[in-house]
Structures are given as C-alpha cells and as structure tokens.
Amino acid sequence: MSDSSRDTAEGAGWGTAERGAYTRLMPRRTEKISWLDPRMLWAARNGVLASWLGDPTGRTRGRWVAQRAAAGAPADKLIRRDDPDRFSFLVIGDTGEGDDPQYAVVPGFLKVGQDTRFAVLASDVIYPVGSADDYGTKFFRPYQDYQAPIYAIPGNHDWYEDLGGFMRVFCDDAPPLTPEPGPRPLTRAWLRSLLWHRPRPDDGRHLDEDRKLRSSPAQQAVQPGPYWAIDAGPIRIIGIDTGLLGTLDAEQGAWLREVSKGPRPKILVTGSPLYVDGEHHPCPIDGGGTVDDIVRDPDHHYVAAIGGDIHNYQRYPVDVDGRIIQYVVSGGGGAFMHATHTIPRVSVANVTERDFRCYPLRGDSLAFYSRLYGRRLRLRRLFTLTEAEATAVIAQRLGITPARAPGAGARVTRRTRLVASLLGTGRRPDRKARFRLPVRKVYTQLFSPSSATYSPPFFKCFLRLDVSPDAIRLRCHAATGNRAQELAPPVEDEVTIPLVPQE
C-alpha cells in the first residue's frame, strides 16, 4: 500500500511527482467554472432567491414524485437488488465540474472499484446549474468505464434548473413537468417567478448521444425518484434529497420515517451533512423534527450517515446512547476543495480531536490555499507556506499533535502566524483570534479556488465500503492528480463499523 498524507509529504502529493494519466480521459476543451464570475453567480441565483422569497423545492419535488408514481415507480421508492451478504460499493460526492480535479479522481475510482457492485453519487452531480447539456463531459464521459450502476441523490446545484436534467438522466428519462399556473401578482412568489433561472428550451439536445457512453446493460440503473432506498445484501441504503436549502419537505420526511423502520442496519446518504466543520446540523423537516432525530432513533438501526455538499472528507464517530454512529462528510469527488484548515479544534457531541479525522490534513489545506492566494495576489513571498510550516502553525494554533510531523526545520514565525490568520485558520475553542474575518468560510466559498486548481495536488477523495453480515469496512481513498496516487490510491482513513444485530 502506498504512503498516505498521514505518512509523508510525498504521500500527500507534494514535491516533484509525475503528473497522472487522467488528462488522457478529458475532452480537449473543458469549462472553467469560477464562482468569482458574475455570470456564473447570476445563473446560480435560485438558492439565494429561495432563501429570500420562499423555497418552492418541496412543491416541485412533490410534482416530480407524483409524476414518477403515475409512470409506475414503486410507492415505497425501494430498489430491491440481489447482492450477496458480502459485497462492496463506492460513494463519491460533488463531482461534476468537468475539469482536472474531477477527472483526476477517475483512475483511482476505477481501480479501487473494479469489483464493486454499484456506486452512489452523493450530491451535486452537475455544476454550475444541473443542466442536461453538461452530463456528457461531467457524468457519462468520466464514468464510462465504470461497469456497474450509479445511483444518485441531487445537491443544491442540481436544483438550480428545477432538477430537470437529473430526472431525465437518473429517473427513466422523466418528461418535463407541466407548467403550474402563475402566482398571483405582487406576491413574493410572483417576484421569485420573474427572477427564477430556468433551463433553455433546447436543454439536453445531445443527451441521447451522451448516453451511449454508459449504455451497457451492466451500467443501467433506474431510480424511483430523487430520493430512494436500496436493499443490498444485509443493509439498507437510504438516499434523501435536501433540495436548495438543506431541508426535507413533509412528504419526504414521512417517507423517511417509514422506510427507516425495522431491524435491518441502515446507512443514510444525504446532500447536507449532519456533522460538518465541528458543528451539528440536524437537518429540519417541514412540519417538525429533524433527519438526525430519525438517524438517532435506536429502533431504526442506523450505523452511518454520509453527506456530500462540503468538498472534503470528515468523520465524526458519535456515541448515541452507547452505540457509535459514524457521521461522514464525503464531498471530495471532483469540485474545488473546501478548506479543512478553517475547522476549529473539534469538540462536538463528545467527539474530540483524538477521534476526528479529515482529509486533506489541515496543514496541507493551509499550504494549498497559501500557494493559491500567493499566486492570485502576486504576493508569493509573503503568502506561500511550505507544507511543513503550515503543519507547524496549525499544531500551535489548535494545540494538537499533527498526524504528520512537520519536521525539525519548520518554524512558526510572525509571517506564518499572519498568513494562517488571514486565511481563516481555526483555533482552540478557549482562544479568540486577534484578527479574523467575521465569516470563517469566506476564502473557501466566496473566494473558492475553483478553476484555479489545475495542477496537483488536488486533495480529492472517494469512499469504498466493504459489507459483510457482521460489519462494514469504510475506507477513504485519496486522489491527488499525481501518477503515484493513481497507481495505488492511498487510504487516508479506515474504520470498521459493526452492524446492529438483526432480530
């Protein structure tokens, strides 16, 4: 097994490593997504409109679900597979930017997934707005050689065109929804409808041709809708659709409560992680209750909850009344990297730094961002930190022992402390920063690296889960874009999850 980022800097992808062969898989021209581009922000405006003027996602989702039910989809939205008691599957999240970071994941994904029965795509299949026109280069082409079905749940970006592209690809080529009557004038809904982004009339004109890239019978998977459950071997995998704003409508909430019943061990897959960045986000359900209430209920026998949306890997083993539920963030499948160095010292639900895991390591994240902004601001001498310097200053600020020692020559200076502070580095809960911007994620979201990240290491990842009657082995594999990690994808984290005994 090759070194991981926890072993050596070379294992993290630093140094003069040979670039991977993933570029051979890419089209000649790739779209360069930049969230600093006003045109891109305007196209992706529906999330902001929903938060200001009311969220229509639940009603639209209900219409999609009703349409699929009328077409013969099972009422319980259950996919019944014939997998044996021992099998493996993959989980990959937030994939579809269609550029180097997405394609850099593909060689390792194919290598590790050779014997897997299926894959689950957790959130944001297509950026920036879920257009059917983008599925060719951002879904069918990169995964054309994965010879098994791929199931998916939508993320907020897939909803920016009312989920039309997603439903056509994953839900038996669902026809467009019949337009609803227009809202009453001079209401919030009326104003929202005037500003709402919608797909072009000819959206998806190349979709039939694109489908040919994944046309073998072994690759086909038809979902009953944007949320579903899969009975596979001894477990049930439940995928939920959290829409534009990270919530569930009442209809989906009632379905989730029903499908969660029973002794079969369960894994939740969601577009909105329940634990992330050292915080608890239980995910509200319209009408009352939360998704995490359902996950924590001992009668439902959940053993893990895996969420996309945040573009890195995090794991929180939470003790719930004497049993451990693994809460995982797995959104590192292809989009730009959300920083981990902004995560403060973890202390949530009795999970501490001793138990918490993340990828990339915080020091690698800080070094990555320092180089990026050193180039962007033309202040390389000031901003750029070596991975050893970044690791050392992270250890000092958070008061933790780093997973990879920074080396004897790494010093924490006034400059490294200043750069760490400017780039939003987390701190210990009992210490306040002297200088920090008020929004911790300003660098990782508003000023995200996006299409600027065109050279390794990319710090991407995906999960492999090996299921047996007694346990699930979950492994997080890294993809840096370097050849060494393509040939032998490092394991950045591994945990064995005991299955709840069935009655």
Summary of the structure (lengths in Angstrom):
residues: 503
radius of gyration: 22.0
end to end distance: 38.3
largest distance: 68.8
contacts: 1773
relative contact order: 0.16
helix: 31%
strand: 19%
